[in-house]
Amino acid sequence: MFVTIREDIRSVLERDPAARSWLEVLLCYPGLHAIWIHRLSHRLWLAKLYLPARWLSHLARWLTGIEIHPGATIGPRCFIDHGMGVVIGETAEIGADVTLYHGVTLGGVSLVPGKRHPTLQDGVVVGAGAKVLGAITIGKNTRIGANAVVVKDVEADKVVVGIPGKPVERSGPSPTAHRPDLDHNILPDVISERLDRVLARLDEIEHAVRGNGGSVREERRWPEPDFVI
């Protein structure tokens, strides 16, 4: 147990530059407190002591603002940073070295009993306010951008942005267990990039038409937007 607690504290010191000491992490990080209480409630759940397990998880929610169903499976060194408003459903499965930020929901989309919540593989990072919904799998080392809504499986080593979430290739070095991908400021603008490609292609077509003796009515050109997507 003490080895696990040391690993948890070390993972926070590695991922949060605001953490100054072991004692500060031990006393002042509700995300860790929620995980530790969950481990107790999960053991009660596995022992079919459902009511005590739910009561303990309810107590953790009241103390930390983080709601974790006792049936959820959470791997080692999971770090819930800030944590307020995080919801993790009954059949959610979280691998090792996963990082969740405040407002994250790992939710279900079905009333049918059985697996109905997401599976997050090792090293996944889920940004603030993101929603991962349904019995889907998020591949290893994938980063989900803030406020994204993910409803389909995502392969490993992707970056997911938008509503609904769209996976794109990561640029830069691959993350490791001790160096996760926390570059939340590097998020591709998928819609804007695709629109730029469409407009560039239209320009090529217009030049080709003019070169062949044709003409293009200027009023049909797309006006420049007065906002940024």
N, C-alpha and C positions, 0 to 999 in steps of 0.2 A: 504493500500500500504506500509506504513512504517513498519507494523508488518511483512509483507512478506520480505522486505529488511533486517530487523533484523534477521529473520530466515535464509536467504541466507548467511549473513555474519557469523552467528554463525556456520552454517554447514561447512564453509570453515575453521574456527578456529579449529573445531573438527577433520577435515580430513587432514589438511596440517600443519605439525609441523613447516614449514618455515614461516607461517603467525604469525606475532608478535603482531598486534594490529588491532582493528576495522578500524582505519583510513587507514592503509596500505592495507587492503583487499578492502575497498571501492574505493581506488584510483588506485590500481596497479594489479587488477586481471581481465584480459580481458574476462575470462570465465564467470564471473558474469556480466560484461557489455553486453556481447552477449546475455545472458539470459534475462536481463532487457529490452534490445531493442526488443528481440523476443516477449516478452509479449505485447508490444505495436503493433508490426506488426501483431501478431496473432489476436488481437482485430480488427484491420482493415480488416484482411482477413475474419473473421467471419461476418463482416458488408458488405462483398462483395465489398470492396474497394481494389480490387486485385492489381492494379498498384501501389498505394501508399504503400501497404504492401510489395510488392516485392522490391520497391525502398528502403524502410527502411531496409529490410533484406540485401540488397546489400550494403548499407552504413555500416551496422554492420560488414559485411564480410571484407570490406575495412579497418575498424578501428581495428578489432580484429583478423583477419585471421580465423574466425570461420563462417561457412556457415550453417545457419539454415533456412529451408524453412518456410515461415510464416504459412503454413498450418499444420505444425507439432504440436503435443500436448505434452507439457512438464509439469510435475508435480512439486510440491513444493520441495525446497531444492535440486534441481539438481545442481551438481558441475562439471564444466568442468575445469579440472586442466591443466595449461599451455595452451592447447586449439588449438594451431596452427595446421591447416589442418583438423580440425574436420568438418565432413559433415553430416547433419541430413536431411533426405528426407521429402517430402511433407506429406506422410501418416504415418510417424513414430509416435509412442506413447511411452512416457517415464513416468514412475511412480514416486513416491516420493522417495527421498533420493538416487537417482542414481548418480553414479560417472563415468565420462568419462575422459580419458586421451588423449593427443595429437595424431593426426593421425587417430582417430577412424572414421569409416564410417558406418552410418546406411542407407544402400542403397537399391535400388530396383533392381529387376531382370526381370521386365516385362514391355512391352509397353502398356499393357491393363489398361485402367483407373480403378480407384478403389484402394482398399487397396493393396499396393505393397511394403511397407516398414515394418521394424520390430516393435514389441511391446516389450518394456523392462518393466517388472514389478518392484515393489518396491525393493529398496536395491541392484539392480544389479550394478556390477563394471565391466567396460570394459577397459582392459589394452591398453597401447600405441600401435597404429598401427593396432589394431584388426578391422576386417570387419564383420559386421553382415548384411546379405543380404537376402532380400525377405520378404514376409508377414509371418514371423515366430514369435513365442513367446518365450521369455527368462524368465524363472520362477524366482520367488522372491529369492533374496539374492544369486543369481548365480554370480560367478566371471569368466570372460572370460580373458584368458591369453594374453599377448602381442603378436601381429601379428597373432593371431588365425583367421581363416576364418570360420564363423558359417553360415550354410545354412539350418539347420533343427531345429525344436523346441527343447528346452532344459527344463527339469523339474526344479523345485525349488531346491535350496541348492546344486548346482553342481559346479564343477570346469571344465572349458572347455579349452582344449589345442589342438594345431596342425592344420594342413591343410589337409583335412577339419577338423573342430573342433570336438573333441571327448569328451563327458561329462564323468567325473569320480566322485566318491564320495569325498566329502570334509572330510579331517581329521582335527580334532580340534573343538573348540567351534563354534556354529552357530553365525553369525553376528547379530547385532541389528541396529536400526535406528541411534543410536549415536556411534556405534562401527562397521563400515562396514568391510568387509573382504578385507584388502589392502595388504595381504601378497604375494606380487608379486614374491618373491623369492622362494615360495613354490609351484612349478608346477610339477606335475607328468610327467615322461617320458614314455608315454603310449607305444610307439613302442619298446623301449628298454626293458621295463618290460615284454611285451609279447614275445619278442625274448628270454629273459632269461628263461621264462617258457617253451618255446619250446625246448631249449637246455637242460634244466633240465630233461624234459620228455624223450628226446633222450638218455640221459645218463642212465636213469632208464631202458629203453628198452635194451640198450647194456649190462648192468649188468645182466638183466634177460636172455638174449640170451646166454651169457657166462656161467651163472649158469646152464643152461640146456644142456651144452655140445656143444653149437654152437660157432661160431667165428664171429668176426666183423673185416672186413678189415680196418686197421687204416687209409689208404689213403682216405677213404670215410668220415672220420670225418670232421666236419666243421672247417676250420682254424679260429684261433682267429683273430678278426678284429684289424687293427692297427689304428683305429679311434674311437672316441666316438660319439654315436648317440645322 
